[in-house]
Amino acid sequence: MSDLAAELAKQSYWYHTIDLPGGIRTPGIFDMRAALSRIKLPESLHGKRCLDVGTAEGFWAFEMERRGASEVVAMDLAEWADVDWPPACASPPQGDMDMVPRFRLAREALRSNVEWIPGSAYDLSPETHGRFDFVFLGSLLVHLRDPVRALAAVRTVVRGELLVNEAVSLPLTLLAPRSPGARLVGGEEPGWWVPNLAGLRRLVETAGYRVLARGRPYFLGYGEGRAASPQRSALTAGAPGPLHRLPLELVRDARHRLGVPHAWLIASPRPDLA
């Protein structure tokens, strides 16, 4: 276990907080463990083929395997050039992304069989990736220029259910609870749209799904690695407009203490669409 701890310490940062054998815990920027009791991840995935899109270090992929999935595929981008960088970003990072070594460390420590593959949600297809009984998207749509296009591509490989756990705007949810809307994060970070609850549902429905269930907003908490992170989270970027200033300031105060507002929904592909 001392070797594992030494290897973990060599990593510049971790995105996910993951419990590993021997009481070792990765110092993640975000701590998803409390979210397990807030979202409707099936208690049993026994015998199911599952996909985790935007896996980072694999927290959700390993959790699906722990819940009995017969096969779990974890997908994420391999190169910084593949990220949806806004045109305003003058000098995005170059070369390979650094999540794969951390994923492999966690995979080996957990003695996991999760398979990591490179790829974008935009490029998913049944011909290349097959079909999955259960697909998970966690905090991914906010980083995509075209979330509907990505959701539509995901739909082609879903033969069961999709669970989306995504960042949402509490001010827009409170101000317009029944009107679909989104805040454009913008700037130089790879962050795009943060919808309200109605907007998240509309994105999924527009991409060709039926929404089966959805939950209330909750805060996805930060982990102990946030202070040492070399990256600023695009989930919380952007200045408030005058009409939203007060609620946004309240949300940001809560965010520093509680985390980033998220909400989940479960959907299935519409049977009338090819």
C-alpha positions, 0 to 999 in steps of 0.5 A: 500500500505504501507503493500505491500511496507513493504513486498517487502522490506523483500525480499533479491532481485528481478530478475524482475522490475515489476510495482505494484499498488500504484506506487510501483516498485520492485527493479529488477536486470533486467528491462524488461519494455523497452524490450516490445517495442523491441520484437514482443510479440502479442498485443492481446492474447485474449482467448489464453492459454499461458505458460511462461517457466523460469518465475522467478517473473513472469514479462512476465506471468503477461504481457501476462495476461494483453494482454488478455490471458484466462489462463497463466501458469508460470513455474520455478524450485522449488529447487536449486538441479534442476538447470543445475550446471556445474561440476566445481561448488563445492558447489551449493546452497541447498534447495528451490529456493526463487522466489516463495514468490516474485512471489506470492507477485506480483500476489496478488498485481496485483490481477492476476490469473496466475498459478505458477507450479514447473517444468523444460523445459526438462520435459514438455509434453502434457500429464502432461501440456496440450497444449498452444497457445503461449509459451514464453522463456525469457533468459532461454537457456543460463542457460541450459546444453542442450538447444536443448533438452529443446526446443524439449520438449517445442515443444511437448506442443506448438500448436501455436507459440513460442517466444524466447527472449535470450541472444546472443553474439554480437562479434560472430554475428559480426565476423561470422554473417552467421555461427552458433556459441556459446560461452561457459560461463563455470565457477561455475555459472549456465550459458552455451551457448551464441549463435550468431544470426545464432546459436540461429536460428539453435538451434530452427530449430534443435529442430523441429521448423520453424522460422517465424520472428526474430529481431535484437539484443538489450540490455536488461537493468539492473534495480535498484536492480543490485547493491544489487544482491547477485548473479553474472549474468551468462549471462556475465561471462567468460574471452575473448579469444585473438581474441575476446578481443577488441570486447568483451571489447567494448561489456562489456563497453556497457553492464555495461551501457546498459545491456545484448545483447538479440535477439528474434525470433518467431517459430512454430512446424514443422507440419511434426514432431510428 
